[in-house]
Every structure is written in C-alpha cells, then in structure tokens.
Amino acid sequence: MRAVFLGIGIAAFIGGVLGIFVPLLPATPLFILAAGCFARAYRPFHDWMLAHKVIGPMLHEWHHHRSIPHRTKLVAIVTMLVSFGTSIWFVVKPLWLQIALGLFALGLATWMYRIPSRDRPQKP
C-alpha cells in the first residue's frame, strides 16, 4: 500500500508543479493530495513539503483549518475561468460542447469559491 501512496504522491506533486505553469491544472489541491500521500508513504518528503517556503503555508492552512488563502482561491478561479473562456471561444466549435464546458467551469468555480478562507477580507 505504501508503494501506491508513493506513486500517487509523486504523480500529484509533479501535477502540482505543472499546475503552477498550466492554468487548467489546479496546483493547490494536487499539492494537498501529494502531502497526504507522502504522510502515509514517505514521511521525509511530507516534512519537506510542510517546511517549504511557498507550498508549506498553504498545506498548513489546509491541514489545520481545512481552508485555502483567499487570494490563492481568487487567482485560481480567475485563471481557470479565463482559460476555459479562451478555450470555449477559440478552440471548441460545437455549441453543445461550449455550453457543457461553460457549465462545468461555472460549477468548478462555485465549488472552489465555497472552500473556506480564514483570511477573507471583511465587508465594511
């Protein structure tokens, strides 16, 4: 079972790194998945991820509060919607597929927005 968790962790970590550069690939959830897998398969890498200056705070936030930073969430949503919108406008031709992708993007954005953020700015 350790080998399975290690394999999934490695794949998720690589996907998270790619997700930093590829807009449709969600880096944060992939890093969270990788950290969870490494906690069960290879503890030194899990500890390295938690101590990392960029991904460590995000992982601590998820682990302790089941939330993601508000700014991270907004950047992810905007990037995802721009990517989907560009794909729908320039690449996808059938109308039914454009509608399906648009609904999927809105559903995904809604789901992501509903993830709690402890640092969300308060309304005046």
N, C-alpha and C positions, 0 to 999 in steps of 0.2 A: 504494500500500500504506500510505503514511503516513496518508492520509485514513481508511482502515479502522481502523488502530490508534487514531487520534484519536477516531473515533466510538465505538469500543468503550470507550476510556478515559473519555470523557465520560459514557457510559451507566453504566459501572461506578462512577465517582466519585459520580454522583447516587444510584445504588443504595446505595452505602456510606453516604452522608449519610442517606438514608431509613432504612437499616438501624439507625442509632443510635436511631431512634424506633419502628420497626416490629419487633416481636420475631422474626418468622419470616424476616426478611431479614438475612443474615449480613454485617455491616459489614466485618469484618476481611478475609475473602477477596476482597470486592469492592474494597477499597482496595488490596490487593496486586495484583489484576488491573489496576486503573487505573494504578498506579505502573509496572507492567511495560509497559503500552501507551504511557504517556507517555514512557517511556525511549526508545522507538523512534519516537515521533511528535512530541512537543513537550517537549524537554528542560527548558525553564524551569519548566513545571508539575511535572515529575517532581522537580526540585530543590526546589521549594516544598513538595511533599508530604513529602520527606525532612527538610526543616527545620522542619516543622510541630510544635508542642509536644505535640499529642495523638496524631496518627497517625504522626509521624516515628519515634519509638522502636519502634513495632510493625513498621514497614516495615524498619527497620534490623535488627531481630531476625530477620525472615524472610529478608532478603537475605543476611545474614552466617551465619546458623546454621540456617536452614530450621526455625524453631520459632516458637511464639507464647507470650506470657506465660501462666503457669499460671492466674492469676486471671482473665484475659480468657477463657481457654478454659472455665473452670468457670462463669463468668457466662453465657457464650453457651449452654452446654449446659443449664443450669438454666432460662434464659429460653425456650429452644427447647422443652424438654420441658413446661414449664408452658403454653406457647402451644398446642402440639399437644394436650396433655391437655384443655385448656379447649375447644378446637375439637371434639375427639372426643366429649367429654361433653355439650356443649350444642348443637352445630351439626349434626354428622354423625349421620344416623339409621340407615342400613343397617349391619347388624352386620359384613358382609364388608368394608365400607369403613372402619369403625372399626378392625378388625383390621389392614387394609393400612396405614392411617395410623400405627397404633401400631408396627408392624414397621419402617416407614420411619423413624419418629422414633428408635427404638432403634438402627437401623443408622447413621443420621446422627450420633447422639450417640457411638456407638462409634468411628466414623471420626474425629470431632473429638477425642475423648479420646486417640486413638492418635497425634495430631500431637505431636511432641516439645515439651517445655518445659524450657528450661535452668534456670529458676528454681524448679522444682518442689521443694516442701518435702521434706526427707529424713525417712525413717522413723526413729524412735528405736531 
